[in-house]
Amino acid sequence: MRILLYRGDGIIEPWARDFAAALPQAETVLWQEGQAVERCDYAVIWAPTAALLEQLKNVKAIFLMGAGVDALLKFGDALPDTPIVRLGDAGMAEQMAEYVAYAVLRYFRRFDDYERQARQGVWQPLPVRAKSEFTVGVLGLGKLGAQVARALRQLGFPVRGWSRTPKDLPGVDCFAGMEALDEFLGGTQVLVSLLPLTPETSNLLDRARLSRLPQGAYLINVARGAQVAEPDLLALIRAGHIAGATLDVFRNEPLPAPHPFWGEPRITITPHISALTLREEAVRQIAGKIALLEQGEAVADVVDFDKGY
Ligand SMILES: NC(=O)c1ccc[n+]([C@@H]2O[C@H](COP(=O)([O-])OP(=O)(O)OC[C@H]3O[C@@H](n4cnc5c(N)ncnc54)[C@H](OP(=O)(O)O)[C@@H]3O)[C@@H](O)[C@H]2O)c1
């Protein structure tokens, strides 16, 4: 069995080592720009070029070394018909739950205010926020969103979730479809995005939608930056309608030096680290799926490009 490996960032040697250990019967081939692809059974890739995708029409499946597939949407009809399989959780859901729980608790328990006060040498207890009125709304109830919703429930927050198709999650008030979005937003104190970036979710959180959130609401975006109209968010924070935001993802990454988010103290910025690909778990998952395909079995997490995720 031959497996082609490629990463747009060039960091491929550790993956090759781990695949050689996980699938000792397979030969791994490291592809480089300008090379012709020799006969391969599978490809494991991240951030591919059009030239590479063009040559992957005959592999049995293409595996992605990540959970998001939006970067592939731009290839449109040039995408091969080959099944493309993304990572499903692979250790990312737990990281997301940690990140979002921290961000929610930091705002709920006013650690951001206390950090500011401490820097000014101020000793001043602040009014306690009522947990029963502190509803967290999770956009996207897939692999990552569902685990985040569960973790927030365990912390005792009222939790609601929004997805494309109806869901039934214990203890989570579930909403589905565009027609339910305004009602969902209207009762959300902290909004968390865990949606994939698709034509439907691009710019979803614009001025009109963010204005549906109650006065003093807070935004946590750990999905994709292009879901948020950044100038609208900034204007609503400066106007006091939105209290602040914790943002891990941005329309342009790295966030450019002159971007106004850098200078806004009510925005907390992290460099797209809320859930990193854990190589060991990813290799184990992909090797397991290759074994299933070799036995003629179906695998989970095949991307549906009609839906866009
Ligand atoms: N910041 C980071 O480090 C990082 C790391 C990993 C992933 N991510 C992002 O997280 C996203 C989610 O990952 P996942 O594995 O949880 O994806 P997933 O399992 O595919 O779940 C996606 C969820 O979004 C919902 N959804 C999609 N389009 C929608 C729409 N138009 N309206 C309403 N709901 C919609 C889906 O609804 P249905 O259930 O009805 O299909 C599903 O519940 C990824 O796409 C990626 O962009 C970020």
The ligand as an ORCA input file, in Angstrom:
! r2SCAN-3c Opt
* xyz 0 1
  N     -10.151     27.169     15.972
  C      -9.711     25.948     15.850
  O      -8.616     25.634     16.325
  C     -10.581     24.896     15.185
  C     -10.195     23.550     15.279
  C     -11.025     22.584     14.707
  C     -12.196     22.951     14.066
  N     -12.544     24.269     14.003
  C     -13.796     24.677     13.327
  O     -14.891     24.065     13.978
  C     -15.851     23.704     12.992
  C     -16.816     22.659     13.523
  O     -16.166     21.411     13.629
  P     -16.993     20.063     13.914
  O     -16.027     18.942     13.829
  O     -17.805     20.186     15.137
  O     -17.980     20.054     12.639
  P     -19.276     19.169     12.394
  O     -19.230     17.937     13.223
  O     -19.413     19.047     10.909
  O     -20.478     20.076     12.951
  C     -20.931     21.216     12.315
  C     -22.207     21.701     12.994
  O     -22.578     22.954     12.396
  C     -23.936     22.865     11.975
  N     -24.169     23.691     10.782
  C     -23.484     23.683      9.610
  N     -24.005     24.572      8.739
  C     -25.038     25.151      9.379
  C     -25.981     26.137      9.014
  N     -25.971     26.722      7.800
  N     -26.917     26.497      9.908
  C     -26.951     25.910     11.139
  N     -26.088     24.962     11.551
  C     -25.148     24.593     10.683
  C     -24.159     21.405     11.659
  O     -25.542     21.127     11.665
  P     -26.097     19.623     11.411
  O     -25.691     18.854     12.659
  O     -27.543     19.786     11.289
  O     -25.401     19.105     10.188
  C     -23.374     20.746     12.797
  O     -24.162     20.679     13.964
  C     -14.980     23.250     11.822
  O     -15.683     23.324     10.600
  C     -13.823     24.216     11.870
  O     -14.065     25.329     11.043
  C     -11.750     25.252     14.547
*
